[in-house]
Amino acid sequence: MSENPFEKYDLDPLEGAAALTEALRERIEEAETEDVRREIRAAWEALTMHPRRRVELALAAHPETRPRIGAPPRPTHGTALPEPEVLDIVTLPPVAAALGASPAQAEPALPDDPFLRDP
């Protein structure tokens, strides 16, 4: 595990002393042992009591490269759905009616022919 408090405690290097204090206070409250509390307190002192040290640690922290959780994916070109056309929304008559025969007179080539059935 990294010794940089920003990385070790998943802190944002762009935050100020007040936000860092709040985040580390929550961690101290959740700490299980006194040793862990002392370690977090030492990190808090390094980040809030010594501004130069905070800047050095912030510059040494690895930048976050993952997108934020909940951010929508980037749009890609060419993947938009096409606009619906008239034929997409109009119900067409059965083929038998288009051929001039009424559906009752037409004998389907197959009993389950979907083109000759009424909708």
Secondary structure, DSSP 8 states (H G I E B T S, - for coil): --S-HHHHTT--TT--HHHHHHHHHHHHHH-SSHHHHHHHHHHHHHHHT-HHHHHHHHHHS----S--TT------TT-S-----HHHHS----HHHHTT--TTT---SSTT-TTSS--
